[in-house]
Amino acid sequence: MRALCDFVGSEREVTAMSAAELAGAILESIRREPGNGNYHPQSVTFALHPLRDPPEVRRAISEAWQWMLRELVLVPIGGGHCQLSRLGEDLVRTPRAWHEVTAHGLLNSALIHVDVRAEVEVLFLRGRYDTAIFEAMKALEIAIRTKSGAPAGMVGVQLARHAGLVRNSVCEA
């Protein structure tokens, strides 16, 4: 496995990355030099040796390692060592699959109304964010229209005003 300095510009960038982003860099390191398929968190370094990495860099690497375990990208094989899971092997083989794994972590489905979730979750996970947002707003507009008894052609600010959701002229622009 290669040092992260080959993929990430600076230690500061490592500590600014989310655990998922840093996990992507670690997987890129594995993709370029897979080694024997047996990985240990101490083998992931920014510099050439873990003792030269500042504590905040070690912490970020540890968080990324834990993220990969939680997402089943890595599986433990004993003694602190891990190997790639079937998902991990797929991600190393097909880097674009990484998007699906990280996008799933961005969407907290529990916070989305079940009617909206049914319309947008698959779009979001496929990276079609603009379409997912449009469909979510459309579902919201339909729900407001239904609950407020507004006519079918009423949309936008006029609909929000009819439903009593807008009381000032800021939305008239």
Secondary structure, 3 states (H helix, E strand, C coil): CCCHHHCCCCHHHHHHCCHHHHHHHHHHHHHHCCCCCCECHHHCCCCCCHHHCCHHHHHHHHHHHHHHHHCCCEEEEECCEEEECHHHHHHHHCCCHHHHHHHHHHCCHHHCCHHHHHHHHHHHHCCCHHHHHHHHHHHHHHHHHHHHCCCCCCCHHHHHHHCCCCCCHHHHC
